[in-house]
Amino acid sequence: MDLSRLFNPASIAVIGASQDERTISGQPIKYLRKHAFQGRVYAVNPKYTEVGGYPCFADIASLPETPDLAMMAVAAARVPAMIEACGRKGIRFVILFTAGFAEVGGEGIRLQDELAATARRYDIGIVGPNCQGIISTANDVYAGFGGPYEFRYKAGPLSLVSQSGGFGFAVANMAEDAGVGLRHIVSSGNEAVLGVLDFIDYFIDDPDSEVLAAYVEGLKDARRLLEVGRRALHRRKPILVWKVGNSEAGANAAASHTANLGGSAALYEAVFKQAGIVRVHDSLELADYAKAFQGGKLPKGRRMAAITVSGGAGVLVADELIAQGCEVQPLSPETTAKLRDVVPTFVKLSNPIDVTAGLFDREDMLEKALAALLDDPAIDGLAILVASITGKLAERVARQIAEAHARQDKPIVVWSSTRRSVAEEAYAIYEAARIPLYPSPVRAGQSLAMLSKYAAAVERVEGLAEAPPLVISRPDVRARLSGRTQDLSEFEATEVLAAYGIPVTRQRLARTAEEAAAHASELGFPVALKIQSPDIAHKTEAGGVRLSLNDRAAVAMAFAEIVANAGRNAPAAQIDGVLVQEMLAGGTEVILGVTNDSQFGPAVMFGLGGIFTEVLKDVTFRIAPVARPEVERMIREIRAFALLGGARGRPRADLRALADAIERLSALAMDLRDVVGEIDINPLIVFADGGGVRAVDALIKPRR
Amino acid sequence: MDLSRLFNPASIAVIGASQDERTISGQPIKYLRKHAFQGRVYAVNPKYTEVGGYPCFADIASLPETPDLAMMAVAAARVPAMIEACGRKGIRFVILFTAGFAEVGGEGIRLQDELAATARRYDIGIVGPNCQGIISTANDVYAGFGGPYEFRYKAGPLSLVSQSGGFGFAVANMAEDAGVGLRHIVSSGNEAVLGVLDFIDYFIDDPDSEVLAAYVEGLKDARRLLEVGRRALHRRKPILVWKVGNSEAGANAAASHTANLGGSAALYEAVFKQAGIVRVHDSLELADYAKAFQGGKLPKGRRMAAITVSGGAGVLVADELIAQGCEVQPLSPETTAKLRDVVPTFVKLSNPIDVTAGLFDREDMLEKALAALLDDPAIDGLAILVASITGKLAERVARQIAEAHARQDKPIVVWSSTRRSVAEEAYAIYEAARIPLYPSPVRAGQSLAMLSKYAAAVERVEGLAEAPPLVISRPDVRARLSGRTQDLSEFEATEVLAAYGIPVTRQRLARTAEEAAAHASELGFPVALKIQSPDIAHKTEAGGVRLSLNDRAAVAMAFAEIVANAGRNAPAAQIDGVLVQEMLAGGTEVILGVTNDSQFGPAVMFGLGGIFTEVLKDVTFRIAPVARPEVERMIREIRAFALLGGARGRPRADLRALADAIERLSALAMDLRDVVGEIDINPLIVFADGGGVRAVDALIKPRR
């Protein structure tokens, strides 16, 4: 949906405008006037002919033109009719402040459904209900109510949308205090029609929105985040997402607030990785990162340098850069030689390089030192720690840094502990040049490292374009599972896996003891026997498993015992037979899984078996389909990867076969997304390099 | 050392005072005058009779009285003589700004040693060298140089010492911006005489220093932190420590800066836990936490509630509290009933309770809601999220919160997103009442959770008073290891462990094949054989180990092989014999260790064996001696504790025997601290409950 007219309307109507500017219905007119909106403004209210200096009409139909945008704060019960009237007038955008919809439950949900249906019939883009409005700084559009509309925001590159009005403006204030200007601010409320992703989608195409941000409690169309995020990445428009509602108590509060369901934290994390979305955890972090992006430069790698007048600050920035995955390597001999000619002789030429306050003694010293560091091809970004210089000195230093920033393409971050009041000119220079300036070396380091992670994500995600995910189509399997409501037995489940090329344990289903013994002979001893019944989920506990059977007699006896146990433990259970399986020795147990989430669609999980999954929660998710390079990253990103990679004298596991299995499981998850709800392969055994993998047990639940 | 005269001098001399106030030696006089220091001030400089309005004397000896404090910025080479002159005059405190000492190495180290020796001879407390001075707000003592001295600090409860001048003042500025007043600020420089802990020690006894803070790059007397930290805890004076230099690159930079060696990060973490010291990672966090402590109330437990006018803010604060280990439980029926009568009917009475902006509609609503929540005995602390109210309303709300804060003893934190300019009166009320006010719900939640962690630490550490650590004295073992330079063989090492009551594998040392066979018969089969030689560290690689030997013949043959392998692989090795050991089945492998750190003294380590230690680094440290309750916390705090606690159907391990072993190892580490440098028990096998533990292999390195 093209939202240009919403953010740059030529005319605005305020439906139900009040002359009492203390009320919610009085404020929209007040703020349009206060901020000198240049377009045409109409009030609609049968009681008046004029409100706040603007002409007032009795009803929507009577307006002298079709306004680009209407604002509305009428009582909830009257809203559907008013939306209908807007539709008949041809109005394309409505900002709806009224509360009392889905967020209160019951009748509110019905009312919201009704207005959404009406909006869809007329193709009206509704912002809200239960929202605080929008601001578009370049066009003086201050279309909302409440305290935040008292202020003007400095125009700039940050466009943000918030599911909470309060937070949207809190973030905007913090960004502005940090020196980052705003382009659009949206409070999206209950999102009956337009949601966070519709706004982000529009910002991507808006040339003046350079940095995008969202405060998100939950998305109904979370899977779309992958597509929107990747489109933004491709256009080099970083998206900062502040996603809340991680803890259980938190998730409940979020659900009661915006009537959205909070998607699972793990799947959000997955999509952030897969789309290069930058996650933040507080308003200050959002402002810090927006500032870093505002600098407009991305590092080519993660090799960072720091130049400091304070040793302690150098330590802090190095600590933080390294903790965040950057490298802080010794300087090259060439750069060291260049610096030797520039800095005082007692300076140790390490990285960070602590030049002491002597850096500012000679006018050209900083300039030359910056040139030496920035010209070094082994340095991808620079932190400059100037500490607490003031007045003219601070101004000169700022000018030299701005020149260095302008003449090349490596990112620079600056730490200054000076109070603004004693370095006004310097602060103005940094802001004009959009150089990210931080009040602590830790935050300077963190922001520089974040740029490097984003740059890596760009490369990673763009690389996926050349690696289309594997697609496997098995209409026969889809058809077989269609309409199925019962869980699949282990035998059926492994058959499904095998159909998609995932290696499974060699096995046969036996219905008699003789059949079992014959199968065992064919498979070769030892074998395992497992009861197969859709009604027995915990086979071992039901006495339905026997392992390490070494001859036909043992197999026949075990068959009888298992069936007898099943009859005793679950007399009503439907018994499909007993599975005869080859026994495998050695290898490492891993777990693969699929969850078909209502908001994200199918996602694939990988982790190490046993304690690593159950106690340490050392697992990773990706939204399917997962392309091969991303599969390989999944394998390497779990903490216990070393166990597969050959640590502690173990043989290196067959990582290629493991990646094949995950890739095929992703293809399966996509192909069966309409019929399968959940899959657990536990364990999949990964043998030593060249030995392949084998799914030993599997559970498939149909989609319900 | 009593530092009262340093922080509250009646008279100050400035040695080498210059009339040029742009220079370092001119500024101390300038700032004493600027901030109207009320005591007597003398300049010392043969060139003048007056400096900046104060009388000037030719030399120290000529001063008309012995000043309480001298400041000095003379050239480094002249410093030792000047200190000597101060000593002869009877001066007890010197602030030494001059740089060029240990931080530059070489001759600087020698000069620093010399001045320290002189200071000790005359019992002079030196601040510095290479420092920026001190500030004591209550007495108008601004004794230093540089930009920060241009400002006056608001008086308040925070006293801080910093090993970096720049950071000390950056933190002080940030604290003041956050509404926290300062009492003392110290830049401790190279710490030739007085170090961070001397200042903290003094602050503990200073009644007006209520919250203590330190910026630390490295401590030479790190073990003392335990005693100083516990003393502070006992007096309920929280210590906030910002410790830097964690990464390798960071540690190097720190060493080059303050000429201190950075102690190991793990041991600092241990001592922070053991003494209830609060670690911070940035200046803003330090200011946030100082503000929380300034409130003066500690929670009795970790059950928190939040009341909010913004659903999103409620989610954020709940997320953060839970992530930091607090509980956010549903409200009790009693409290729910009380609130039902107070808040609007549509409000859902959950925790966090989202009362919407309606909370402010009736004058008494907030007051009654706060009373209901704070009177609930199942609530230990409260976050109040008022979002963006302004003017008179904000003032009324602040007043009601201040009343609630004053009349009871549970901590309250407040989030307001209002800009100060539109709520001046409210901000003033919060500050006067010392109510911690934060600009983000995340930081409010984090700070409240920190108070709860500190309160838990107080209880934990105070509890140790009733649990004196185990002491074992074995002068015979000490004597045997005295003067030893070679590592102990496995046999000798396990003998040492056994002497302290740590159960070890049953074993005998054999010198012939026959002896080995006889020992094996006594121990019972199967047994293991291991070569014993101080020259063979890697026994398995040298062919020096044979496992699972089931009869006398196998033992005799294995003996011959092992000795032959040793002769081939290490012809010059001294062979002490072959160890015959019982073989143990089952149990869980853990690792115990001791490191005798040059700064911390002996410390004890515990972790799970194999991958958990080597790959996941899942280990924990404590400075010895470790009392029993602390031993039990060590066991429970590793991530993989579930493996010992009975997860996944495993039997619960013998945790009592494990705790015994750690406690005894701690006693051993203390008893042998002068002779042992390092111990590794790898593995110690922990059997199922009641089965005890057994040290299977051990390495002891003497202290060198």
Boltz contact constraints between the chains, C-beta under 6 A:
constraints:
  - contact:
      token1: [A, 104]
      token2: [B, 346]
      max_distance: 6.0
  - contact:
      token1: [A, 147]
      token2: [B, 388]
      max_distance: 6.0
  - contact:
      token1: [A, 147]
      token2: [B, 390]
      max_distance: 6.0
  - contact:
      token1: [A, 164]
      token2: [B, 312]
      max_distance: 6.0
  - contact:
      token1: [A, 166]
      token2: [B, 310]
      max_distance: 6.0
  - contact:
      token1: [A, 166]
      token2: [B, 387]
      max_distance: 6.0
  - contact:
      token1: [A, 167]
      token2: [B, 312]
      max_distance: 6.0
  - contact:
      token1: [A, 170]
      token2: [B, 417]
      max_distance: 6.0
  - contact:
      token1: [A, 244]
      token2: [B, 315]
      max_distance: 6.0
  - contact:
      token1: [A, 244]
      token2: [B, 316]
      max_distance: 6.0
  - contact:
      token1: [A, 245]
      token2: [B, 315]
      max_distance: 6.0
  - contact:
      token1: [A, 246]
      token2: [B, 319]
      max_distance: 6.0
  - contact:
      token1: [A, 247]
      token2: [B, 319]
      max_distance: 6.0
  - contact:
      token1: [A, 247]
      token2: [B, 322]
      max_distance: 6.0
  - contact:
      token1: [A, 249]
      token2: [B, 318]
      max_distance: 6.0
  - contact:
      token1: [A, 249]
      token2: [B, 328]
      max_distance: 6.0
  - contact:
      token1: [A, 250]
      token2: [B, 315]
      max_distance: 6.0
  - contact:
      token1: [A, 250]
      token2: [B, 318]
      max_distance: 6.0
  - contact:
      token1: [A, 250]
      token2: [B, 319]
      max_distance: 6.0
  - contact:
      token1: [A, 253]
      token2: [B, 314]
      max_distance: 6.0
  - contact:
      token1: [A, 253]
      token2: [B, 315]
      max_distance: 6.0
  - contact:
      token1: [A, 253]
      token2: [B, 318]
      max_distance: 6.0
  - contact:
      token1: [A, 253]
      token2: [B, 352]
      max_distance: 6.0
  - contact:
      token1: [A, 254]
      token2: [B, 315]
      max_distance: 6.0
  - contact:
      token1: [A, 256]
      token2: [B, 348]
      max_distance: 6.0
  - contact:
      token1: [A, 257]
      token2: [B, 311]
      max_distance: 6.0
  - contact:
      token1: [A, 282]
      token2: [B, 440]
      max_distance: 6.0
  - contact:
      token1: [A, 282]
      token2: [B, 442]
      max_distance: 6.0
  - contact:
      token1: [A, 283]
      token2: [B, 440]
      max_distance: 6.0
  - contact:
      token1: [A, 310]
      token2: [B, 166]
      max_distance: 6.0
  - contact:
      token1: [A, 311]
      token2: [B, 257]
      max_distance: 6.0
  - contact:
      token1: [A, 312]
      token2: [B, 164]
      max_distance: 6.0
  - contact:
      token1: [A, 312]
      token2: [B, 167]
      max_distance: 6.0
  - contact:
      token1: [A, 314]
      token2: [B, 253]
      max_distance: 6.0
  - contact:
      token1: [A, 315]
      token2: [B, 244]
      max_distance: 6.0
  - contact:
      token1: [A, 315]
      token2: [B, 245]
      max_distance: 6.0
  - contact:
      token1: [A, 315]
      token2: [B, 250]
      max_distance: 6.0
  - contact:
      token1: [A, 315]
      token2: [B, 253]
      max_distance: 6.0
  - contact:
      token1: [A, 315]
      token2: [B, 254]
      max_distance: 6.0
  - contact:
      token1: [A, 316]
      token2: [B, 244]
      max_distance: 6.0
  - contact:
      token1: [A, 318]
      token2: [B, 249]
      max_distance: 6.0
  - contact:
      token1: [A, 318]
      token2: [B, 250]
      max_distance: 6.0
  - contact:
      token1: [A, 318]
      token2: [B, 253]
      max_distance: 6.0
  - contact:
      token1: [A, 319]
      token2: [B, 246]
      max_distance: 6.0
  - contact:
      token1: [A, 319]
      token2: [B, 247]
      max_distance: 6.0
  - contact:
      token1: [A, 319]
      token2: [B, 250]
      max_distance: 6.0
  - contact:
      token1: [A, 322]
      token2: [B, 247]
      max_distance: 6.0
  - contact:
      token1: [A, 328]
      token2: [B, 249]
      max_distance: 6.0
  - contact:
      token1: [A, 346]
      token2: [B, 104]
      max_distance: 6.0
  - contact:
      token1: [A, 348]
      token2: [B, 256]
      max_distance: 6.0
  - contact:
      token1: [A, 352]
      token2: [B, 253]
      max_distance: 6.0
  - contact:
      token1: [A, 387]
      token2: [B, 166]
      max_distance: 6.0
  - contact:
      token1: [A, 388]
      token2: [B, 147]
      max_distance: 6.0
  - contact:
      token1: [A, 390]
      token2: [B, 147]
      max_distance: 6.0
  - contact:
      token1: [A, 417]
      token2: [B, 170]
      max_distance: 6.0
  - contact:
      token1: [A, 440]
      token2: [B, 282]
      max_distance: 6.0
  - contact:
      token1: [A, 440]
      token2: [B, 283]
      max_distance: 6.0
  - contact:
      token1: [A, 442]
      token2: [B, 282]
      max_distance: 6.0
  - contact:
      token1: [A, 611]
      token2: [B, 643]
      max_distance: 6.0
  - contact:
      token1: [A, 615]
      token2: [B, 642]
      max_distance: 6.0
  - contact:
      token1: [A, 615]
      token2: [B, 647]
      max_distance: 6.0
  - contact:
      token1: [A, 642]
      token2: [B, 615]
      max_distance: 6.0
  - contact:
      token1: [A, 643]
      token2: [B, 611]
      max_distance: 6.0
  - contact:
      token1: [A, 647]
      token2: [B, 615]
      max_distance: 6.0
